[in-house]
C-alpha cells in the first residue's frame, strides 16, 4: 500500500448498465477517465457497440495508435505543428484519427502539416453546447463555434484549406453530462440544476441538429456525430442525428458520479492506504492518501473513505500528502490493515499509480500497468 484497484465484476455491471442507458447508440470510450490500456481493451472487447476512443491529447492518440488502437477522436485541439505531425505516420497506415478544431488558426496549422506531408488530415468541429439563460452561463468555456451562424462561417472557411478534411462533429453538453443534480443536503440547488438541465436539453439538441444539417448542405460527410457523457446518455441517445455517445467516468464510477438522479453506477475503482498509527481511541492515521481532483476547489474534489464502513475524515486535516487521519466507529482497525478510498474523478486516480490491481470475486487476479506505469504522461 498504497495501491489502486479495479473490481472487474463491478466494471462488468457498469458496462452492462451503460449499454442499456445508451439505447442503440455506439459508445466511444473517454480515455481521460480510464488511462489504462488493459482496461480500454477489456471494455472494447465487451460488445460491438463499444467502439472507438476519445483521447485527451494528440500525442496520446499517436501512442495508442502504435499500441494497436484505432478510431481515435482527439477531444482537445493541438496547435504546434510537431504535435500534429505525430499522427501523420498513423494516418498513412490507414488509422482513423480525428483532430479537434474550432478556430481558423487550428485549420491553418493542420493544413500546413498536411501540405508538407502530402496527406489530408481528418478533423472534428467542436460545437459549443453552453446554454445562456438570463444571468446564468450554464456550461463550460470550450469552443468558439457556439451557434449555427458561426458554424456556417466555419464550414465556408474550411474550403480554403485543401489538406483539412472535416469528417466529424462533437457537441459535449458538459452542463448536463458532468453536473450532479442529486447532491445530499442541497435540495434547493438540485431542483434549480434539474430545471436548467431540462431547458438546456431542448436547446442543445436543436443546435446540434441544425449544425449537422448545415454541414451536410455544404458537402460535409460526417462519419461521426458525437454527443454526451456519462451523465447525459438518456437525453443524448434520443437525437437521431447523433451517431455515438461518449462514456468515461461511468466505467470506474468515481464518487462525483454518485450524485445523479437518473442513474447509479457501482464503485469499480479506488485505492487503498495503510493504517500506521492509532493516536487516540477511534482515530487511525493512514500513510498518504491525499489525492485531490482538479477543478473548483471544494470538498467534492477530495477523495472519500469507502471501506471499512464507519470511516470519516478529521475536518481540519482531511486527506493529506503524507498522512490521512480518520475517525472510525465500528470496531478496532489493526495496524497495517487497508482503508479503501474512492477518488473524486475517474481518470486522475491512475495518474498516482503505476498499476491497477485487478480484483474478481474478492480475490486479486492480476495487476496491469496504467499509463503512468507504461511511462506515459501527456498532460
Secondary structure as UniProt FT lines:
FT   STRAND          3..7
FT   HELIX           8..21
FT   TURN            22..24
FT   STRAND          26..30
FT   HELIX           31..33
FT   HELIX           37..44
FT   TURN            45..46
FT   TURN            48..49
FT   STRAND          50..55
FT   HELIX           58..66
FT   TURN            67..68
FT   STRAND          72..74
FT   HELIX           81..85
FT   TURN            86..87
FT   HELIX           88..92
FT   TURN            93..94
FT   STRAND          97..101
FT   HELIX           104..117
FT   STRAND          121..126
FT   STRAND          131..133
FT   TURN            134..135
FT   STRAND          136..138
FT   HELIX           148..158
FT   TURN            159..160
FT   TURN            162..163
FT   STRAND          164..171
FT   HELIX           174..177
FT   TURN            184..185
FT   HELIX           187..217
FT   TURN            218..219
FT   STRAND          224..227
FT   HELIX           230..232
FT   HELIX           233..236
FT   TURN            237..238
FT   TURN            240..241
FT   STRAND          244..247
FT   HELIX           249..252
FT   HELIX           255..258
FT   STRAND          269..280
FT   TURN            281..282
FT   STRAND          283..287
FT   HELIX           299..301
FT   STRAND          304..307
FT   TURN            309..310
FT   STRAND          311..313
FT   TURN            315..317
FT   STRAND          323..328
FT   TURN            335..336
FT   STRAND          338..342
FT   HELIX           347..352
FT   STRAND          355..360
FT   TURN            361..362
FT   STRAND          363..369
FT   HELIX           372..374
//
